[in-house]
Amino acid sequence: MSRHNVQDEYYEQLVGSKIAQFWTSDDGFPTFGLVHPEHGAMVIEVSCDPEGNNEGFLFISDGSES
């Protein structure tokens, strides 16, 4: 049986999205604009951790800031 946790639920919201754009954020992180058939526009920014110290963690937003 697989282990399902809060982090899985966080990233599962991306399933079904299509990458529509790529750019580098003002702070230097890789950033992707996505479109989800149910959730609409989303943005993911790659960082190391939720605090945004380095690369490796995905920040997911609704796309209203892009």
C-alpha positions, -999 to 999 in steps of 0.1 A, spaced: 0 0 0 13 34 -9 17 62 16 -5 92 9 2 124 27 -5 162 26 24 167 2 9 142 -23 -24 160 -22 -6 194 -28 11 181 -59 -18 160 -72 -37 192 -80 -13 196 -109 -25 163 -126 -41 171 -159 -24 205 -163 -6 215 -195 25 237 -194 18 268 -214 47 291 -205 81 292 -189 101 321 -174 126 328 -147 112 347 -117 127 380 -105 144 360 -77 159 336 -103 137 305 -99 123 285 -128 86 293 -132 59 276 -153 25 288 -163 0 260 -165 -36 256 -176 -58 230 -158 -91 220 -174 -110 224 -140 -88 248 -120 -79 272 -148 -46 291 -148 -19 280 -123 17 290 -117 44 267 -103 78 281 -91 106 257 -84 124 263 -50 143 242 -24 117 244 3 85 263 13 106 292 26 120 298 -9 157 296 1 168 276 -29 155 255 -58 137 221 -54 101 228 -40 71 238 -62 51 268 -52 17 265 -68 -6 296 -73 -37 304 -92 -20 324 -119 -35 357 -110 -1 373 -103 14 365 -138 
